[in-house]
Amino acid sequence: MWRRLPRTALHARLPLKVAACPVPRIYRFATTSSYHPPPRASPPSSRFRLWTTISLVAFASFSATLYLLLPGNPFPKDVAALIRLGLRAEYRGNKMQDDADARDDADGNLDPGAVAEYAHALDHYLAALDVAQRLDLTPTSDEYTGLQIKACEVLEKMRRNDDACKIYTDLLHAGMIWLLDDPRRVGFVPEHMMVRYMRVAVRVVELTYIMPPSPDPAYLRDRAHLLAFWIDTAQNRLPANYARVLHADLEPESDPPVPLGRLNISTSGLVGPYHPRAPFVRIQRDLEETLLLTRDFYATICVDAGRLGVAYQVKSENVSLMRRIGESPTRILRALVDIGSIYYYASEVADVDGDTELASKYVGLSCELLDDTISTIVSLRDSVEDRQYIPPEELEDLDVCQSIALYSLGVLNCKQRNYPAAMSLFAEARNRAMGIHFTELADKVKIEWRTMVANMRADEITDKDLLKEALAHTSILDITPKQ
């Protein structure tokens, strides 16, 4: 399947290293003297996000570019001078890398000249952080955290994601310590600070999945603590109407079972104009959207850590909230596809436990939900009247959502030995993925198709023509989409 994460009790369970971790004097590990170009790596896929791409450039630009180019910027004079040097070096590096990417022989590698300029920029940013600490600039201030993010942005451009994660984590830990020192501060944290901390936490999780090797369960639990802390902190300050929707215990003593039913999980009402059931007092849009995104990443981590019950609760609450606030159908449908995957994983757990009846029920729920989701997507796309309710920029996301749903339903039909249906679903999923250059999913279809052929041979199916057709398509599936 396709994947893509009283309150004080949560704080008490945080790792001890959080409470004991001081803000580092300077990030010695990130000095450029020991830098070696990394091996060639594919750029991270834009499809990995559950429904949107996270960008921290706005925070860095706010703290560095805007203030530094205006008289009277809030940085101390020595710090501002170093950041200006860093901005100029980074600009030169960006131009060199853009020129290298535009060349006909571009192969995705970093340009050596760009790397050198990025290294100079990083040195200036880290020196600025060191001076800021000596001048006792508050570690949780917009200026200091913005400078940290700017340094991480350069590290990511150099593909030093592990080092970027260390600075991001230090930023998060400093904020956690500041709040835990006086819990009353939760009520006074500006909304833009909450948005910043949650987005940084999400970025850490994104980088965790991008960096090889795959994260182990202990590492995922540590990342889950970070997300849970900031989700919990944000939700503590929400109006009562949000609290009535978002009330799941993020870190229960034991994982609750995945319900044997579609509780508040439906595709009804997603086609046509939205009519709110009752007035809903809204918070600032940026905070609301970031909270939903952070909860979504937390659910993803829970799935990978085997906490399917918590993942289901978080996802279903997100769906309920998105319905109440009139969120776009595309985002709701993408969340429903993820819930269909959770049902599938629950069936695998039941299979391992030897409960075939329970596994069959979960498979049935997953098939039913995915089938309803695909039907709704078709209605939204094919009806001219309904297309007006979908912003143009979300139409491709709708194609992505349908491709994933078709692929997932194909996996389920293969599991049920319904090979004709699985072949049809895999073929359609691949065709749609090829049409939008969704190479990751196209590659997954090839893998599942070969697995299906192996299962058909093992089952010794009587329909030899069906097996012959499946074998004939195996070579065709080796074609990769044109970029």
C-alpha positions in Angstrom: 0.0 0.0 0.0 1.0 3.6 -0.5 2.1 5.6 2.6 3.5 8.5 2.9 2.6 11.1 11.3 -4.2 15.6 31.6 -1.6 17.2 28.9 1.3 17.5 31.3 1.5 13.7 31.3 2.7 14.0 27.7 5.4 16.5 28.7 6.6 14.2 31.5 7.2 11.4 29.0 9.5 13.5 26.8 13.1 12.3 26.6 15.3 13.5 29.4 17.8 14.8 26.9 15.3 17.5 25.9 15.2 19.0 29.4 19.0 18.8 29.7 20.0 20.0 26.3 21.4 23.5 26.3 21.4 25.7 23.3 24.7 24.9 21.6 27.3 27.7 21.6 28.0 27.1 17.9 27.4 24.3 15.5 30.9 22.9 15.3 29.8 19.9 13.4 28.6 22.1 10.5 31.9 23.9 9.8 32.9 23.6 6.2 36.5 22.7 6.7 35.6 19.0 6.7 33.1 19.1 3.9 33.2 16.5 1.2 30.7 16.5 -1.7 28.1 13.9 -1.0 27.5 11.0 -3.4 25.0 11.5 -6.2 21.5 11.3 -4.9 18.1 11.8 -6.5 16.3 15.0 -5.4 13.5 14.4 -2.9 10.2 13.8 -4.5 7.5 16.5 -4.4 5.0 13.6 -4.2 6.1 12.5 -0.8 4.0 15.1 1.1 0.6 13.9 2.2 -1.1 16.9 0.6 1.2 19.9 0.3 4.9 20.9 0.2 6.5 22.5 3.3 8.7 25.5 2.7 10.6 27.4 5.4 12.0 29.9 3.0 9.4 32.5 4.2 10.8 32.4 7.7 14.4 32.7 6.5 13.5 35.6 4.2 11.6 37.3 6.9 14.5 37.3 9.3 17.4 37.8 6.9 16.4 39.4 3.6 13.7 41.8 4.6 15.2 43.1 7.8 18.7 43.2 6.6 18.0 45.2 3.6 16.2 47.9 5.6 17.7 50.4 7.9 17.3 49.7 11.6 17.0 45.9 11.2 16.6 44.1 14.6 19.9 42.3 14.4 22.9 43.5 16.3 25.3 45.3 14.0 28.0 42.6 14.0 25.4 39.9 13.4 23.8 41.8 10.5 27.1 42.3 8.8 27.8 38.6 8.8 24.4 37.7 7.5 24.8 40.2 4.6 28.0 38.4 3.6 26.2 35.1 3.9 23.2 36.3 1.7 25.6 37.5 -1.0 27.5 34.2 -1.0 24.3 32.2 -1.1 22.9 34.3 -4.0 26.1 33.6 -6.0 25.8 29.9 -5.2 22.1 29.8 -6.3 23.0 31.5 -9.6 25.8 28.9 -10.2 23.5 26.0 -9.4 20.7 27.4 -11.5 23.1 27.8 -14.5 24.3 24.2 -13.9 20.8 22.8 -13.8 19.9 24.6 -17.0 22.7 23.0 -19.0 21.8 20.2 -21.4 24.2 17.8 -19.7 22.7 18.5 -16.2 22.7 15.3 -14.2 21.3 16.5 -10.9 24.7 16.8 -9.2 25.8 19.8 -7.2 27.9 22.4 -9.1 31.4 22.6 -7.4 31.4 26.4 -7.6 27.9 26.5 -6.0 29.1 24.2 -3.2 32.0 26.5 -2.5 29.7 29.6 -2.3 27.2 27.7 -0.1 30.1 26.8 2.2 31.1 30.5 2.5 27.5 31.4 3.2 27.2 28.7 5.9 30.4 29.9 7.6 29.0 33.4 7.7 25.6 32.2 9.1 27.2 30.0 11.7 29.6 32.9 12.8 26.5 35.1 13.0 24.9 32.6 15.3 28.0 32.4 17.5 28.1 36.3 17.8 24.4 36.4 18.5 24.8 33.9 21.4 27.7 35.9 22.9 25.4 39.0 22.7 22.7 37.0 24.5 20.2 37.2 21.7 17.1 35.2 22.9 17.2 31.7 21.4 13.4 31.7 20.9 13.3 35.1 19.2 12.2 35.5 15.6 15.7 36.8 14.7 17.7 33.9 16.2 15.3 31.1 15.0 15.1 32.7 11.6 18.9 32.7 11.4 19.0 29.0 12.4 16.5 28.2 9.6 18.6 30.1 7.1 21.6 28.0 8.0 19.6 24.9 7.6 18.3 26.0 4.2 21.9 26.3 3.0 22.8 22.9 4.5 19.8 21.3 2.6 21.0 22.9 -0.6 24.4 21.2 0.0 22.4 18.0 0.7 23.8 17.8 4.2 20.3 16.9 5.6 21.7 15.2 8.7 23.4 18.4 9.8 20.3 20.4 9.0 18.2 18.1 11.2 20.6 18.7 14.1 20.1 22.5 13.9 16.3 22.1 13.4 16.2 19.8 16.4 18.1 22.3 18.6 15.7 25.0 17.6 12.7 22.8 18.6 14.3 21.7 21.9 15.1 25.4 22.8 11.4 26.2 22.3 10.3 23.2 24.3 12.6 24.1 27.2 11.3 27.7 27.2 7.7 26.5 27.4 8.3 23.7 30.0 10.1 26.2 32.3 6.8 28.1 32.7 3.7 26.3 31.3 1.8 29.6 31.5 3.7 30.8 28.5 1.6 28.5 26.3 -1.2 31.0 26.3 1.0 33.9 25.2 3.0 32.3 22.4 2.3 34.3 19.2 0.5 32.3 16.4 3.4 32.8 14.0 5.8 31.2 16.5 3.5 28.2 16.8 3.4 27.9 13.0 7.2 28.1 12.8 7.8 25.4 15.4 5.3 23.0 13.9 6.6 23.5 10.4 10.2 23.0 11.5 9.0 19.8 13.3 7.4 18.6 10.1 10.5 19.4 8.1 12.6 17.3 10.5 10.3 14.3 9.8 10.5 14.9 6.0 14.2 14.9 6.1 14.2 11.8 8.3 12.4 9.9 5.5 14.5 11.3 2.7 17.8 10.4 4.3 19.0 6.8 4.0 18.8 4.3 5.6 15.1 4.0 6.6 14.6 5.2 10.2 14.4 2.6 12.9 11.4 2.5 15.4 13.4 4.2 18.2 14.3 7.1 15.9 10.7 7.4 14.8 9.5 7.5 18.4 11.9 10.4 19.1 10.6 12.3 16.1 7.0 11.5 17.2 7.7 13.1 20.6 8.7 16.3 18.9 5.5 16.4 16.7 3.3 15.4 19.6 4.7 18.1 21.9 4.0 20.9 19.4 0.6 19.5 18.4 -0.4 19.3 22.0 0.9 22.8 22.7 -1.1 24.2 19.7 -4.3 22.4 20.6 -4.2 23.6 24.2 -4.8 27.2 23.0 -7.6 26.4 20.5 -11.2 27.5 21.0 -13.6 24.9 22.5 -15.2 24.0 19.1 -11.8 22.7 17.9 -11.3 20.8 21.1 -14.5 19.0 20.6 -13.2 17.7 17.2 -9.5 17.2 18.0 -9.4 15.2 21.3 -7.5 12.0 20.6 -4.7 11.0 23.0 -1.6 11.3 21.0 0.5 9.0 23.2 -1.8 6.5 25.0 -0.4 3.7 27.2 -1.6 1.1 24.6 -2.6 1.5 21.0 -6.4 1.4 20.6 -7.9 -1.0 18.0 -8.7 0.3 14.5 -12.6 0.4 14.5 -14.5 -2.2 12.5 -16.5 0.4 10.8 -16.3 3.8 9.0 -16.8 6.1 11.9 -17.4 9.6 10.5 -15.5 8.4 7.4 -17.6 9.1 4.3 -17.4 10.6 0.9 -20.9 12.0 1.0 -21.2 15.7 0.5 -17.9 16.2 -1.3 -19.5 16.7 -4.7 -21.1 20.1 -5.2 -21.0 23.3 -3.1 -20.2 23.1 0.6 -23.0 24.0 3.0 -21.7 24.2 6.6 -23.9 22.5 9.2 -23.4 25.1 11.8 -21.2 28.2 12.4 -17.7 27.4 13.3 -15.4 29.9 15.0 -12.2 29.8 13.0 -8.6 30.5 14.1 -5.9 32.1 11.9 -5.8 30.1 8.6 -2.0 29.6 8.7 -2.1 28.1 12.1 -5.1 25.9 11.2 -3.5 24.5 8.1 -0.2 23.9 9.8 -1.8 22.1 12.6 -3.7 19.8 10.2 -0.4 19.1 8.3 1.5 18.4 11.5 -1.2 16.0 12.7 -1.1 14.3 9.3 2.7 13.7 9.5 2.2 12.4 13.1 -0.3 9.9 11.8 2.3 8.8 9.1 4.9 8.2 11.8 2.3 6.2 13.9 1.6 3.9 10.9 5.3 3.2 10.5 5.7 2.6 14.2 2.8 0.2 14.2 0.4 2.4 16.2 -2.5 2.0 13.8 -5.2 2.9 16.2 -3.7 6.3 17.0 -3.1 6.9 13.3 -6.7 6.2 12.5 -8.0 8.5 15.2 -5.7 11.4 14.2 -6.7 11.0 10.5 -10.4 10.6 11.1 -10.4 13.7 13.3 -8.6 15.6 10.6 -11.3 14.6 8.1 -14.0 15.8 10.6 -12.3 19.1 11.0 -11.7 19.6 7.3 -15.4 19.0 6.7 -16.5 21.5 9.3 -14.2 24.3 8.0 -15.1 23.6 4.3 -11.7 22.4 3.2 -11.3 21.4 -0.4 -12.5 18.0 -1.5 -9.1 17.1 -2.8 -7.5 17.2 0.6 -10.3 15.3 2.3 -10.2 12.6 -0.4 -6.4 12.2 0.1 -6.9 11.7 3.8 -9.6 9.1 3.0 -7.1 7.2 0.8 -4.6 7.2 3.8 -7.3 5.8 6.1 -8.0 3.1 3.5 -4.3 2.2 3.8 -4.6 2.0 7.6 -7.4 -0.5 7.3 -5.1 -2.6 5.0 -2.2 -2.5 7.5 -4.7 -3.5 10.2 -5.6 -6.6 8.1 -1.9 -7.5 7.8 -1.6 -7.3 11.6 -4.6 -9.5 12.0 -3.2 -12.0 9.5 0.0 -12.2 11.5 -2.0 -12.9 14.6 -3.9 -15.7 12.8 -7.3 -13.9 12.9 -8.3 -14.4 9.3 -11.9 -13.3 9.9 -10.8 -10.0 11.3 -8.3 -9.5 8.5 -11.1 -10.1 6.0 -13.2 -7.5 7.6 -10.5 -4.9 7.5 -9.8 -5.7 3.8 -13.5 -5.2 3.0 -13.5 -1.9 4.8 -10.4 -0.7 2.9 -11.9 -1.8 -0.5 -15.2 -0.1 0.2 -13.6 3.2 1.2 -11.2 3.3 -1.7 -13.9 2.4 -4.2 -16.1 5.2 -2.8 -13.2 7.6 -3.0 -12.4 6.7 -6.6 -16.1 7.1 -7.6 -16.1 10.5 -5.9 -12.9 11.6 -7.7 -14.4 10.6 -11.0 -17.5 12.6 -10.3 -15.5 15.7 -9.4 -13.3 15.5 -12.4 -15.8 14.6 -15.1 -18.6 17.0 -14.2 -18.1 20.5 -15.6 -20.5 21.8 -12.9 -18.5 20.3 -10.1 -15.0 21.2 -11.4 -15.7 24.9 -10.5 -15.5 24.0 -6.8 -11.9 22.7 -7.2 -9.1 25.3 -7.5 -7.1 24.8 -10.7 -3.9 24.1 -8.8 -5.6 21.2 -7.0 -6.6 19.3 -10.2 -3.2 17.6 -10.5 -3.4 16.7 -6.8 -6.7 15.1 -7.6 -5.0 13.0 -10.3 -2.3 12.0 -7.8 -5.0 11.0 -5.3 -6.8 8.9 -7.8 -3.6 7.2 -9.0 -2.8 6.2 -5.4 -6.3 5.0 -4.7 -6.3 2.8 -7.9 -2.9 1.4 -7.0 -4.0 0.6 -3.4 -7.2 -1.0 -4.5 -5.2 -3.1 -7.0 -3.0 -4.3 -4.1 -6.1 -5.3 -2.2 -7.7 -7.2 -5.1 -4.4 -9.0 -5.6 -4.5 -10.0 -1.9 -8.0 -11.4 -2.5 -6.8 -13.3 -5.6 -9.1 -11.2 -7.8 -6.4 -11.0 -10.5 -8.5 -9.6 -13.4 -9.6 -6.6 -11.3 -6.1 -6.1 -10.0 -4.6 -6.1 -13.5 -7.2 -3.5 -14.6 -6.6 -1.3 -11.5 -2.8 -1.5 -11.8 -2.9 -0.6 -15.5 -5.1 2.4 -14.9 -3.0 3.6 -11.9 0.2 3.4 -14.0 -1.4 5.2 -17.0 -2.5 8.1 -14.8 0.8 8.1 -13.0 2.6 8.3 -16.3 0.4 11.1 -17.5 1.4 13.3 -14.5 5.1 12.1 -14.3 4.4 10.4 -11.0 7.5 8.1 -11.4 7.4 6.8 -7.8 4.0 5.3 -8.2 4.7 4.0 -11.7 7.7 2.1 -10.3 5.6 0.7 -7.4 3.1 -0.6 -10.0 5.9 -2.5 -11.8 6.9 -4.1 -8.5 3.4 -5.1 -7.5 2.7 -6.4 -11.1 5.6 -8.8 -10.9 4.5 -9.9 -7.4 1.0 -10.5 -8.8 2.4 -12.6 -11.7 4.4 -14.7 -9.2 1.2 -15.2 -7.1 -0.7 -16.3 -10.2 1.9 -18.9 -10.9 1.9 -20.1 -7.4 -1.8 -20.4 -7.3 -1.8 -22.4 -10.6 -4.7 -20.5 -12.0 -6.8 -22.2 -14.6 -7.2 -19.2 -16.8 -4.0 -19.5 -18.8 -4.9 -16.6 -21.1 -5.0 -14.3 -18.1 -1.5 -15.4 -17.0 -0.3 -15.0 -20.6 -1.7 -11.4 -20.7 -0.1 -10.6 -17.4 3.3 -11.9 -18.6 3.0 -9.9 -21.8 2.5 -6.7 -19.9 5.5 -7.2 -17.7 7.9 -6.0 -20.3 5.7 -3.1 -21.2 5.7 -1.9 -17.6 9.5 -1.4 -17.8 8.9 1.8 -19.8 9.5 4.8 -17.6 7.7 8.1 -17.9 9.3 10.9 -20.0 10.4 13.9 -18.0 
